[in-house]
Amino acid sequence: MIDEVRGAILPFLIAIGGVYGLVLVLPGWKLGRWHLVKYHSGIPEIEKMGTTRFLGQKLGGTVVICEGSLLRKSASTFFKYVIIVEPEQWLTSEDVPLPAWLADHLLG
């Protein structure tokens, strides 16, 4: 008797799980994917290509520039935020400081 009930309930539970997946999970996945693609990719900017901007209006977003003061000036006219990444001065020179452990044990 229990095996018959269990055999009849199992397909019912599988069907309910499938309906739950199609009705709730799939639209949620599609909505989340749509949000990520729309707001975290360049697609909105590509759609705006060819349109004119008002004088002084800048593109929304941030541009990251590695070592470029000349490029910074031109990028700041187009983008709202400009981040400049410069290498540390001691990284590009011959006078690189040694870590404390090396200075104590190797040179000590």
C-alpha positions as CSV (number, residue, x, y, z in Angstrom):
1,M,0.0,0.0,0.0
2,I,2.8,2.4,0.9
3,D,4.7,1.6,-2.2
4,E,1.7,2.3,-4.3
5,V,1.1,5.7,-2.7
6,R,4.8,6.5,-2.9
7,G,4.8,5.5,-6.6
8,A,1.8,7.8,-7.3
9,I,3.1,10.8,-5.3
10,L,6.6,10.8,-6.9
11,P,5.5,11.8,-10.4
12,F,3.2,14.4,-8.9
13,L,6.1,15.9,-7.0
14,I,8.3,15.9,-10.0
15,A,5.6,17.7,-12.0
16,I,5.2,20.3,-9.3
17,G,8.9,20.9,-9.2
18,G,9.0,21.4,-13.0
19,V,6.1,23.8,-12.9
20,Y,7.8,25.7,-10.0
21,G,11.0,25.9,-12.1
22,L,9.3,27.2,-15.2
23,V,7.0,29.7,-13.5
24,L,9.2,31.2,-10.8
25,V,12.9,30.4,-11.3
26,L,13.2,30.9,-15.1
27,P,11.7,34.4,-15.2
28,G,13.8,35.4,-12.2
29,W,16.9,34.1,-14.0
30,K,16.0,36.0,-17.2
31,L,15.3,39.2,-15.3
32,G,18.6,39.0,-13.4
33,R,20.5,38.4,-16.5
34,W,18.8,41.2,-18.3
35,H,19.7,43.6,-15.5
36,L,23.3,42.5,-15.5
37,V,23.7,42.8,-19.2
38,K,21.9,46.2,-19.4
39,Y,23.7,48.0,-16.6
40,H,27.1,46.3,-16.5
41,S,28.0,46.2,-20.2
42,G,28.6,48.7,-23.0
43,I,25.3,48.0,-24.7
44,P,23.6,51.2,-23.5
45,E,26.5,53.3,-24.8
46,I,26.5,51.5,-28.1
47,E,22.8,52.3,-28.5
48,K,23.6,56.0,-28.0
49,M,26.3,56.1,-30.6
50,G,25.6,58.6,-33.3
51,T,23.5,60.8,-31.2
52,T,24.7,64.3,-30.3
53,R,25.3,65.4,-26.8
54,F,24.6,68.9,-25.4
55,L,27.6,71.1,-24.8
56,G,29.3,70.1,-21.5
57,Q,27.3,66.8,-21.2
58,K,29.6,63.9,-20.4
59,L,29.2,60.2,-20.7
60,G,28.1,58.4,-17.6
61,G,30.6,56.0,-16.2
62,T,34.3,55.7,-15.3
63,V,37.4,55.3,-17.4
64,V,40.6,53.9,-16.0
65,I,43.8,55.2,-17.5
66,C,47.3,53.7,-16.8
67,E,50.1,56.3,-16.9
68,G,48.7,59.0,-19.1
69,S,48.5,62.6,-18.2
70,L,47.8,63.6,-21.8
71,L,45.1,61.0,-22.2
72,R,43.6,62.1,-18.8
73,K,42.9,65.5,-20.1
74,S,41.2,64.3,-23.2
75,A,39.2,61.6,-21.4
76,S,38.0,64.1,-18.7
77,T,36.2,66.0,-21.4
78,F,34.2,62.9,-22.4
79,F,33.7,60.9,-19.1
80,K,32.3,61.9,-15.7
81,Y,34.9,60.1,-13.7
82,V,38.5,59.4,-14.6
83,I,40.8,57.1,-12.5
84,I,44.5,57.3,-13.2
85,V,46.8,54.5,-12.2
86,E,50.4,55.5,-11.8
87,P,53.2,53.1,-10.8
88,E,55.0,53.8,-7.6
89,Q,58.2,55.8,-8.1
90,W,60.3,53.3,-6.2
91,L,59.1,50.5,-8.5
92,T,60.6,52.1,-11.6
93,S,63.9,53.1,-10.0
94,E,67.0,51.1,-9.2
95,D,66.7,51.9,-5.4
96,V,64.0,49.3,-4.6
97,P,63.7,48.9,-0.9
98,L,64.2,45.4,0.5
99,P,61.6,43.8,2.7
100,A,62.5,43.9,6.4
101,W,63.2,40.1,6.6
102,L,65.7,40.2,3.7
103,A,67.4,43.2,5.1
104,D,67.8,41.6,8.5
105,H,68.8,38.1,7.4
106,L,70.7,38.4,4.2
107,L,72.5,41.7,4.7
108,G,72.6,41.6,8.5
